[in-house]
Amino acid sequence: MRDAILQDVSESFSETYFEARQKFLELAKSVKSYKSPARGPGGEELFTDVAWFGDRDARHVGVLISATHGVEGYCGSAGQVDWMRGSIADSLAPGQAMLIIHALNPYGFAWNRRVTEEGCDLNRNFVDFSQPLPANPGYDELADYLAPAEIGGPVFEAAERAIEEFRKKNGEIAFQAARKAGQYCHPEGVFFGGIGPSHSRLTLETIAEDFALKSRDRVVIVDSHTGLGPFGYGELQTEQPSGLAGYERALAMFGRSVTSPDLGTSSSVPIRGCIDEFWQRLLGERHVYVALEFGTYDPENGRRVLREDHWLAKNPEVAPELSQAIRLRLREHYDPRSTDWREMVIWRSRQVHRQMFESPTDF
């Protein structure tokens, strides 16, 4: 048993977006590919690839999404590949189907970044851009400090002092909300939600239309992420657009490990423009959305690697050695390349993927 799961870990995880895509394409029975306008580090073409398993007329559809946050796609892709390698599709009952969306943000996956080619956080990009955009005065106050012009020296040190003063004055919860909730005024800053729908958002909307998801009776979405919570633990986070009703639906399906920002049990702060806004608009109470969030390292390390990543985007001419070091630090934070972490990812993913079709509860 031990050797079997370790072999599955080895076969399911990949070292690059391109390796992950190749594994997906080899295992999927049929694929519909959506080309990205972005290119890879070597000028390669990039794609979001989609595969359907099960009854084409299914009323109960599961949706697995990887790489909403680009570099976090190593984890999500591994779970998808493992699902296909295990021939789990054969256990789907009549009226059930699984839709697998591989690399929703292929630019971020290929470049080892969280953002899209537009520089926006896809999980803050699903606001209604025809309406006034959400304000984030806390971020506005900290904008020059969260993404400082330098990552060392007096300018950087002054930025860190300003952040520490904000934390002392306003508290840690207020700081995390200011930093992570989403902002729409500082394109070069962190957690920027964009100025309009990103290409990846439009791709998801097209996928939903192409596969007639709006007409289904029950759609259960598992969106894989990494970076928050205890090392290796897969937290099932609901989001605010679904409200407490969405939390209750997830609770009935997945059990007591489900968390909610409304209840203060989630390791995430409430966020604006998250992908669940799309599913709520499309399906209302006919859907269950959870972010399967695997913990990695200390949050302060996450703040460091994102700060460096945004600095590098503004300073691409730096020495190759420094650029590579920054990329590797960010990659390691969101994709720890240790066997124990990867084994926990595969085990928890299997549990959650199974639960997507076990609940007898009707919506």
C-alpha positions as a LaTeX table, in Angstrom:
\begin{tabular}{lrrr}
\hline
Residue & $x$ (\AA) & $y$ (\AA) & $z$ (\AA) \\
\hline
Met1 & 0.00 & 0.00 & 0.00 \\
Arg2 & 2.79 & 2.41 & 0.95 \\
Asp3 & 4.75 & 1.72 & $-2.22$ \\
Ala4 & 1.60 & 2.01 & $-4.32$ \\
Ile5 & 0.65 & 5.52 & $-3.18$ \\
Leu6 & 4.24 & 6.73 & $-3.46$ \\
Gln7 & 4.31 & 5.45 & $-7.03$ \\
Asp8 & 1.04 & 7.27 & $-7.67$ \\
Val9 & 2.59 & 10.46 & $-6.26$ \\
Ser10 & 5.54 & 10.11 & $-8.60$ \\
Glu11 & 3.33 & 9.48 & $-11.62$ \\
Ser12 & 0.84 & 12.25 & $-10.88$ \\
Phe13 & 3.04 & 15.25 & $-10.04$ \\
Ser14 & 4.99 & 17.10 & $-12.73$ \\
Glu15 & 7.95 & 19.41 & $-12.83$ \\
Thr16 & 6.62 & 21.83 & $-15.46$ \\
Tyr17 & 3.32 & 22.97 & $-16.93$ \\
Phe18 & 4.30 & 21.24 & $-20.17$ \\
Glu19 & 4.89 & 17.89 & $-18.48$ \\
Ala20 & 1.61 & 18.24 & $-16.60$ \\
Arg21 & $-0.25$ & 19.02 & $-19.83$ \\
Gln22 & 1.27 & 16.03 & $-21.59$ \\
Lys23 & 0.14 & 13.70 & $-18.80$ \\
Phe24 & $-3.34$ & 15.15 & $-18.96$ \\
Leu25 & $-3.59$ & 14.79 & $-22.72$ \\
Glu26 & $-2.38$ & 11.19 & $-22.63$ \\
Leu27 & $-4.95$ & 10.15 & $-20.02$ \\
Ala28 & $-8.03$ & 12.07 & $-21.16$ \\
Lys29 & $-10.26$ & 10.20 & $-23.59$ \\
Ser30 & $-11.11$ & 13.34 & $-25.52$ \\
Val31 & $-10.01$ & 16.92 & $-24.97$ \\
Lys32 & $-11.28$ & 20.33 & $-25.94$ \\
Ser33 & $-8.42$ & 22.84 & $-25.85$ \\
Tyr34 & $-8.70$ & 26.59 & $-25.39$ \\
Lys35 & $-5.67$ & 28.48 & $-26.62$ \\
Ser36 & $-4.20$ & 31.27 & $-24.51$ \\
Pro37 & $-2.93$ & 34.51 & $-26.08$ \\
Ala38 & 0.06 & 34.24 & $-23.74$ \\
Arg39 & 3.26 & 32.35 & $-24.45$ \\
Gly40 & 5.49 & 30.23 & $-22.28$ \\
Pro41 & 9.03 & 31.12 & $-21.14$ \\
Gly42 & 10.44 & 29.69 & $-24.37$ \\
Gly43 & 7.73 & 31.13 & $-26.61$ \\
Glu44 & 5.63 & 27.98 & $-26.40$ \\
Glu45 & 1.88 & 27.92 & $-27.00$ \\
Leu46 & $-0.24$ & 27.59 & $-23.86$ \\
Phe47 & $-3.66$ & 26.01 & $-23.41$ \\
Thr48 & $-6.46$ & 25.35 & $-20.98$ \\
Asp49 & $-7.51$ & 21.76 & $-21.67$ \\
Val50 & $-10.87$ & 20.27 & $-20.75$ \\
Ala51 & $-12.08$ & 16.67 & $-20.60$ \\
Trp52 & $-15.56$ & 15.26 & $-19.91$ \\
Phe53 & $-16.07$ & 11.85 & $-18.33$ \\
Gly54 & $-19.40$ & 10.09 & $-17.96$ \\
Asp55 & $-22.96$ & 10.70 & $-19.12$ \\
Arg56 & $-23.18$ & 13.58 & $-21.61$ \\
Asp57 & $-26.68$ & 14.32 & $-20.36$ \\
Ala58 & $-25.71$ & 14.06 & $-16.68$ \\
Arg59 & $-27.79$ & 16.03 & $-14.19$ \\
His60 & $-25.06$ & 15.76 & $-11.50$ \\
Val61 & $-21.72$ & 17.13 & $-12.73$ \\
Gly62 & $-18.48$ & 17.43 & $-10.83$ \\
Val63 & $-15.93$ & 20.05 & $-11.91$ \\
Leu64 & $-12.23$ & 19.85 & $-11.02$ \\
Ile65 & $-10.23$ & 23.04 & $-11.63$ \\
Ser66 & $-6.46$ & 23.38 & $-11.51$ \\
Ala67 & $-4.18$ & 26.43 & $-11.76$ \\
Thr68 & $-6.65$ & 29.20 & $-11.01$ \\
His69 & $-3.55$ & 30.63 & $-9.36$ \\
Gly70 & $-1.04$ & 29.45 & $-11.94$ \\
Val71 & 1.87 & 28.08 & $-9.94$ \\
Glu72 & $-0.57$ & 26.37 & $-7.60$ \\
Gly73 & $-1.49$ & 24.18 & $-10.57$ \\
Tyr74 & 1.13 & 21.53 & $-9.82$ \\
Cys75 & $-1.04$ & 20.37 & $-6.94$ \\
Gly76 & $-4.37$ & 20.59 & $-8.74$ \\
Ser77 & $-3.01$ & 18.95 & $-11.87$ \\
Ala78 & $-1.64$ & 16.05 & $-9.82$ \\
Gly79 & $-5.07$ & 15.44 & $-8.28$ \\
Gln80 & $-6.68$ & 15.48 & $-11.72$ \\
Val81 & $-4.08$ & 13.14 & $-13.20$ \\
Asp82 & $-4.43$ & 10.79 & $-10.25$ \\
Trp83 & $-8.22$ & 10.72 & $-10.74$ \\
Met84 & $-7.79$ & 9.74 & $-14.38$ \\
Arg85 & $-5.02$ & 7.23 & $-13.67$ \\
Gly86 & $-7.26$ & 5.48 & $-11.16$ \\
Ser87 & $-9.97$ & 4.90 & $-13.77$ \\
Ile88 & $-12.47$ & 6.48 & $-11.37$ \\
Ala89 & $-14.60$ & 7.47 & $-14.35$ \\
Asp90 & $-15.72$ & 3.84 & $-14.56$ \\
Ser91 & $-17.46$ & 4.20 & $-11.19$ \\
Leu92 & $-19.64$ & 7.14 & $-12.27$ \\
Ala93 & $-23.30$ & 6.21 & $-12.16$ \\
Pro94 & $-25.81$ & 6.98 & $-14.91$ \\
Gly95 & $-26.67$ & 10.66 & $-14.68$ \\
Gln96 & $-23.24$ & 11.56 & $-13.31$ \\
Ala97 & $-20.24$ & 13.15 & $-15.04$ \\
Met98 & $-16.91$ & 14.78 & $-14.23$ \\
Leu99 & $-15.59$ & 17.82 & $-16.08$ \\
Ile100 & $-11.86$ & 18.37 & $-15.61$ \\
Ile101 & $-10.46$ & 21.83 & $-16.37$ \\
His102 & $-6.68$ & 21.62 & $-16.56$ \\
Ala103 & $-4.66$ & 24.84 & $-16.21$ \\
Leu104 & $-7.34$ & 27.53 & $-16.12$ \\
Asn105 & $-4.49$ & 30.08 & $-15.88$ \\
Pro106 & $-1.85$ & 28.48 & $-18.13$ \\
Tyr107 & 0.36 & 31.59 & $-18.17$ \\
Gly108 & 0.80 & 31.53 & $-14.39$ \\
Phe109 & 1.36 & 27.77 & $-14.43$ \\
Ala110 & 4.00 & 27.92 & $-17.15$ \\
Trp111 & 5.82 & 30.92 & $-15.68$ \\
Asn112 & 5.50 & 29.84 & $-12.02$ \\
Arg113 & 3.47 & 32.91 & $-11.11$ \\
Arg114 & 0.09 & 33.29 & $-9.38$ \\
Val115 & $-1.19$ & 35.99 & $-11.72$ \\
Thr116 & $-2.54$ & 35.87 & $-15.25$ \\
Glu117 & $-0.81$ & 37.34 & $-18.29$ \\
Glu118 & $-2.71$ & 40.58 & $-17.55$ \\
Gly119 & $-1.07$ & 40.70 & $-14.12$ \\
Cys120 & $-4.31$ & 40.09 & $-12.23$ \\
Asp121 & $-5.28$ & 37.63 & $-9.55$ \\
Leu122 & $-7.86$ & 35.45 & $-11.28$ \\
Asn123 & $-9.58$ & 34.69 & $-7.98$ \\
Arg124 & $-10.29$ & 38.42 & $-7.58$ \\
Asn125 & $-11.35$ & 38.94 & $-11.22$ \\
Phe126 & $-14.98$ & 37.76 & $-11.13$ \\
Val127 & $-16.57$ & 41.03 & $-10.01$ \\
Asp128 & $-19.22$ & 42.73 & $-12.13$ \\
Phe129 & $-17.08$ & 45.28 & $-13.97$ \\
Ser130 & $-20.19$ & 47.15 & $-15.12$ \\
Gln131 & $-20.73$ & 48.23 & $-11.50$ \\
Pro132 & $-18.53$ & 50.37 & $-9.22$ \\
Leu133 & $-15.56$ & 48.27 & $-8.17$ \\
Pro134 & $-15.03$ & 47.32 & $-4.53$ \\
Ala135 & $-12.94$ & 49.76 & $-2.53$ \\
Asn136 & $-10.06$ & 48.64 & $-0.32$ \\
Pro137 & $-8.86$ & 51.68 & 1.65 \\
Gly138 & $-6.50$ & 49.54 & 3.73 \\
Tyr139 & $-4.66$ & 48.43 & 0.61 \\
Asp140 & $-4.62$ & 51.99 & $-0.73$ \\
Glu141 & $-2.85$ & 53.06 & 2.45 \\
Leu142 & $-0.29$ & 50.26 & 2.17 \\
Ala143 & 0.11 & 50.04 & $-1.61$ \\
Asp144 & 3.65 & 51.46 & $-1.78$ \\
Tyr145 & 4.75 & 49.20 & 1.06 \\
Leu146 & 3.21 & 45.87 & 0.04 \\
Ala147 & 4.89 & 46.07 & $-3.36$ \\
Pro148 & 7.87 & 48.34 & $-2.64$ \\
Ala149 & 10.21 & 49.71 & $-5.28$ \\
Glu150 & 13.11 & 47.82 & $-3.71$ \\
Ile151 & 13.39 & 44.47 & $-1.91$ \\
Gly152 & 16.38 & 45.52 & 0.15 \\
Gly153 & 17.96 & 48.65 & 1.57 \\
Pro154 & 16.40 & 51.79 & 3.10 \\
Val155 & 13.27 & 51.88 & 0.89 \\
Phe156 & 12.43 & 48.28 & 1.74 \\
Glu157 & 13.15 & 48.76 & 5.44 \\
Ala158 & 10.89 & 51.82 & 5.56 \\
Ala159 & 8.12 & 49.81 & 3.89 \\
Glu160 & 8.41 & 47.04 & 6.48 \\
Arg161 & 8.23 & 49.59 & 9.31 \\
Ala162 & 5.08 & 51.10 & 7.82 \\
Ile163 & 3.48 & 47.66 & 7.56 \\
Glu164 & 4.39 & 46.86 & 11.16 \\
Glu165 & 2.85 & 50.14 & 12.32 \\
Phe166 & $-0.37$ & 49.36 & 10.41 \\
Arg167 & $-0.53$ & 45.92 & 12.04 \\
Lys168 & $-0.08$ & 47.33 & 15.51 \\
Lys169 & $-2.64$ & 50.06 & 14.98 \\
Asn170 & $-5.34$ & 48.05 & 13.17 \\
Gly171 & $-4.74$ & 44.43 & 14.13 \\
Glu172 & $-3.72$ & 41.35 & 12.16 \\
Ile173 & $-7.17$ & 40.61 & 10.73 \\
Ala174 & $-7.43$ & 44.11 & 9.29 \\
Phe175 & $-3.95$ & 43.81 & 7.80 \\
Gln176 & $-4.67$ & 40.47 & 6.15 \\
Ala177 & $-7.96$ & 41.78 & 4.77 \\
Ala178 & $-6.27$ & 44.90 & 3.40 \\
Arg179 & $-3.57$ & 42.84 & 1.74 \\
Lys180 & $-5.54$ & 39.84 & 0.44 \\
Ala181 & $-9.22$ & 40.75 & 0.01 \\
Gly182 & $-8.65$ & 42.14 & $-3.46$ \\
Gln183 & $-7.93$ & 45.59 & $-4.87$ \\
Tyr184 & $-8.68$ & 47.29 & $-8.18$ \\
Cys185 & $-6.59$ & 50.48 & $-8.18$ \\
His186 & $-2.96$ & 49.31 & $-8.22$ \\
Pro187 & $-2.18$ & 47.17 & $-11.30$ \\
Glu188 & 1.40 & 46.45 & $-10.23$ \\
Gly189 & 0.36 & 45.50 & $-6.71$ \\
Val190 & $-0.50$ & 42.17 & $-5.13$ \\
Phe191 & $-4.00$ & 40.65 & $-5.27$ \\
Phe192 & $-5.00$ & 43.00 & $-8.11$ \\
Gly193 & $-8.42$ & 42.06 & $-9.47$ \\
Gly194 & $-7.96$ & 43.58 & $-12.92$ \\
Ile195 & $-9.63$ & 46.32 & $-14.95$ \\
Gly196 & $-11.94$ & 43.94 & $-16.79$ \\
Pro197 & $-12.56$ & 40.24 & $-17.37$ \\
Ser198 & $-9.29$ & 38.42 & $-17.92$ \\
His199 & $-8.79$ & 35.92 & $-20.73$ \\
Ser200 & $-8.85$ & 33.06 & $-18.21$ \\
Arg201 & $-12.17$ & 34.28 & $-16.81$ \\
Leu202 & $-13.62$ & 34.44 & $-20.32$ \\
Thr203 & $-12.29$ & 30.94 & $-20.96$ \\
Leu204 & $-14.14$ & 29.59 & $-17.92$ \\
Glu205 & $-17.33$ & 31.30 & $-19.03$ \\
Thr206 & $-16.94$ & 29.73 & $-22.48$ \\
Ile207 & $-16.30$ & 26.28 & $-20.99$ \\
Ala208 & $-19.45$ & 26.54 & $-18.90$ \\
Glu209 & $-21.44$ & 27.40 & $-22.01$ \\
Asp210 & $-19.80$ & 24.76 & $-24.21$ \\
Phe211 & $-20.63$ & 22.03 & $-21.69$ \\
Ala212 & $-24.11$ & 23.37 & $-20.84$ \\
Leu213 & $-23.41$ & 23.59 & $-17.12$ \\
Lys214 & $-26.25$ & 26.06 & $-16.54$ \\
Ser215 & $-28.78$ & 23.38 & $-17.49$ \\
Arg216 & $-27.59$ & 20.80 & $-14.90$ \\
Asp217 & $-29.44$ & 20.08 & $-11.68$ \\
Arg218 & $-26.34$ & 19.84 & $-9.48$ \\
Val219 & $-22.81$ & 21.08 & $-10.15$ \\
Val220 & $-20.09$ & 20.44 & $-7.56$ \\
Ile221 & $-16.90$ & 22.44 & $-8.07$ \\
Val222 & $-13.57$ & 21.62 & $-6.41$ \\
Asp223 & $-10.99$ & 24.32 & $-7.14$ \\
Ser224 & $-7.50$ & 23.31 & $-5.95$ \\
His225 & $-5.23$ & 25.88 & $-4.28$ \\
Thr226 & $-2.11$ & 25.94 & $-2.14$ \\
Gly227 & $-0.43$ & 28.24 & 0.36 \\
Leu228 & $-2.77$ & 28.66 & 3.34 \\
Gly229 & $-3.09$ & 26.57 & 6.46 \\
Pro230 & $-1.07$ & 23.78 & 8.11 \\
Phe231 & 1.54 & 22.03 & 6.00 \\
Gly232 & $-0.09$ & 19.40 & 3.80 \\
Tyr233 & $-3.61$ & 19.77 & 5.19 \\
Gly234 & $-6.36$ & 20.12 & 2.59 \\
Glu235 & $-8.93$ & 22.59 & 3.92 \\
Leu236 & $-12.32$ & 22.78 & 2.19 \\
Gln237 & $-13.13$ & 26.48 & 2.05 \\
Thr238 & $-16.48$ & 27.88 & 1.00 \\
Glu239 & $-16.71$ & 31.50 & $-0.13$ \\
Gln240 & $-19.01$ & 34.41 & 0.63 \\
Pro241 & $-20.95$ & 34.59 & $-2.67$ \\
Ser242 & $-22.69$ & 31.31 & $-1.77$ \\
Gly243 & $-23.34$ & 32.55 & 1.77 \\
Leu244 & $-24.32$ & 30.31 & 4.64 \\
Ala245 & $-26.66$ & 28.36 & 2.37 \\
Gly246 & $-23.67$ & 27.38 & 0.23 \\
Tyr247 & $-21.75$ & 26.43 & 3.33 \\
Glu248 & $-24.61$ & 24.19 & 4.47 \\
Arg249 & $-24.71$ & 22.48 & 1.08 \\
Ala250 & $-20.96$ & 21.85 & 1.22 \\
Leu251 & $-21.24$ & 20.65 & 4.80 \\
Ala252 & $-23.86$ & 18.07 & 3.83 \\
Met253 & $-21.64$ & 16.79 & 1.04 \\
Phe254 & $-18.13$ & 16.91 & 2.53 \\
Gly255 & $-18.62$ & 16.84 & 6.30 \\
Arg256 & $-17.38$ & 18.85 & 9.25 \\
Ser257 & $-14.01$ & 19.81 & 7.75 \\
Val258 & $-15.73$ & 22.46 & 5.58 \\
Thr259 & $-14.96$ & 26.05 & 6.61 \\
Ser260 & $-16.63$ & 29.40 & 6.03 \\
Pro261 & $-15.34$ & 33.00 & 6.02 \\
Asp262 & $-18.76$ & 34.09 & 7.27 \\
Leu263 & $-18.27$ & 31.98 & 10.38 \\
Gly264 & $-14.62$ & 32.91 & 10.82 \\
Thr265 & $-13.50$ & 29.28 & 10.48 \\
Ser266 & $-11.65$ & 29.64 & 7.16 \\
Ser267 & $-7.90$ & 30.21 & 6.94 \\
Ser268 & $-8.73$ & 32.72 & 4.19 \\
Val269 & $-10.08$ & 36.21 & 4.69 \\
Pro270 & $-13.29$ & 37.07 & 2.80 \\
Ile271 & $-12.25$ & 37.92 & $-0.74$ \\
Arg272 & $-13.86$ & 39.99 & $-3.49$ \\
Gly273 & $-14.28$ & 38.80 & $-7.04$ \\
Cys274 & $-13.60$ & 35.16 & $-6.25$ \\
Ile275 & $-14.50$ & 32.44 & $-8.73$ \\
Asp276 & $-17.53$ & 31.42 & $-6.67$ \\
Glu277 & $-19.17$ & 34.68 & $-7.77$ \\
Phe278 & $-19.31$ & 33.18 & $-11.25$ \\
Trp279 & $-20.82$ & 29.90 & $-10.08$ \\
Gln280 & $-23.35$ & 31.69 & $-7.87$ \\
Arg281 & $-24.50$ & 33.87 & $-10.76$ \\
Leu282 & $-24.68$ & 30.89 & $-13.11$ \\
Leu283 & $-26.30$ & 28.26 & $-10.89$ \\
Gly284 & $-27.45$ & 29.77 & $-7.60$ \\
Glu285 & $-28.43$ & 27.09 & $-5.10$ \\
Arg286 & $-27.87$ & 24.31 & $-7.67$ \\
His287 & $-24.13$ & 24.37 & $-7.03$ \\
Val288 & $-21.60$ & 23.55 & $-4.33$ \\
Tyr289 & $-18.25$ & 25.32 & $-4.50$ \\
Val290 & $-15.21$ & 24.55 & $-2.38$ \\
Ala291 & $-11.61$ & 25.65 & $-2.66$ \\
Leu292 & $-9.45$ & 22.67 & $-1.71$ \\
Glu293 & $-6.62$ & 24.64 & $-0.07$ \\
Phe294 & $-3.42$ & 22.77 & 0.83 \\
Gly295 & $-1.22$ & 24.43 & 3.42 \\
Thr296 & 2.48 & 24.96 & 2.77 \\
Tyr297 & 4.76 & 27.35 & 4.68 \\
Asp298 & 4.50 & 30.31 & 7.04 \\
Pro299 & 2.29 & 33.16 & 5.73 \\
Glu300 & 5.16 & 35.60 & 6.10 \\
Asn301 & 7.14 & 33.53 & 3.63 \\
Gly302 & 4.19 & 33.84 & 1.27 \\
Arg303 & 4.25 & 37.61 & 1.67 \\
Arg304 & 7.96 & 37.59 & 0.87 \\
Val305 & 7.77 & 35.48 & $-2.29$ \\
Leu306 & 4.84 & 37.45 & $-3.72$ \\
Arg307 & 6.60 & 40.75 & $-2.96$ \\
Glu308 & 9.69 & 39.48 & $-4.80$ \\
Asp309 & 7.62 & 38.19 & $-7.71$ \\
His310 & 5.94 & 41.54 & $-8.28$ \\
Trp311 & 9.27 & 43.34 & $-7.93$ \\
Leu312 & 10.79 & 41.02 & $-10.54$ \\
Ala313 & 7.91 & 41.71 & $-12.94$ \\
Lys314 & 8.79 & 45.41 & $-12.74$ \\
Asn315 & 12.54 & 44.73 & $-13.00$ \\
Pro316 & 12.97 & 41.94 & $-15.56$ \\
Glu317 & 16.52 & 43.05 & $-16.42$ \\
Val318 & 18.01 & 41.78 & $-13.14$ \\
Ala319 & 20.78 & 39.20 & $-13.13$ \\
Pro320 & 19.59 & 35.74 & $-14.26$ \\
Glu321 & 20.81 & 34.20 & $-11.00$ \\
Leu322 & 18.60 & 36.50 & $-8.92$ \\
Ser323 & 15.63 & 36.03 & $-11.23$ \\
Gln324 & 15.96 & 32.26 & $-10.99$ \\
Ala325 & 16.29 & 32.36 & $-7.20$ \\
Ile326 & 13.09 & 34.42 & $-6.88$ \\
Arg327 & 11.21 & 32.06 & $-9.18$ \\
Leu328 & 12.41 & 29.02 & $-7.24$ \\
Arg329 & 11.42 & 30.49 & $-3.88$ \\
Leu330 & 7.91 & 31.25 & $-5.12$ \\
Arg331 & 7.59 & 27.80 & $-6.71$ \\
Glu332 & 8.66 & 26.07 & $-3.49$ \\
His333 & 6.18 & 28.05 & $-1.40$ \\
Tyr334 & 3.24 & 26.97 & $-3.55$ \\
Asp335 & 4.55 & 23.56 & $-4.61$ \\
Pro336 & 6.70 & 22.04 & $-1.86$ \\
Arg337 & 8.68 & 19.32 & $-3.56$ \\
Ser338 & 8.70 & 16.94 & $-0.63$ \\
Thr339 & 7.22 & 13.46 & $-0.74$ \\
Asp340 & 5.26 & 13.82 & 2.49 \\
Trp341 & 3.43 & 16.94 & 1.26 \\
Arg342 & 2.65 & 15.37 & $-2.09$ \\
Glu343 & 1.39 & 12.17 & $-0.51$ \\
Met344 & $-0.99$ & 14.19 & 1.67 \\
Val345 & $-2.24$ & 16.03 & $-1.42$ \\
Ile346 & $-3.02$ & 12.80 & $-3.27$ \\
Trp347 & $-4.72$ & 11.16 & $-0.27$ \\
Arg348 & $-6.95$ & 14.15 & 0.52 \\
Ser349 & $-7.76$ & 14.78 & $-3.15$ \\
Arg350 & $-8.99$ & 11.21 & $-3.52$ \\
Gln351 & $-11.23$ & 11.60 & $-0.49$ \\
Val352 & $-12.75$ & 14.86 & $-1.71$ \\
His353 & $-13.18$ & 13.65 & $-5.29$ \\
Arg354 & $-15.05$ & 10.60 & $-4.02$ \\
Gln355 & $-17.32$ & 12.70 & $-1.80$ \\
Met356 & $-18.38$ & 14.83 & $-4.78$ \\
Phe357 & $-20.71$ & 12.02 & $-5.88$ \\
Glu358 & $-21.63$ & 10.34 & $-2.61$ \\
Ser359 & $-24.13$ & 12.76 & $-1.08$ \\
Pro360 & $-27.76$ & 11.67 & $-1.52$ \\
Thr361 & $-28.99$ & 15.14 & $-0.58$ \\
Asp362 & $-30.96$ & 16.98 & $-3.27$ \\
Phe363 & $-30.50$ & 20.73 & $-3.59$ \\
\hline
\end{tabular}
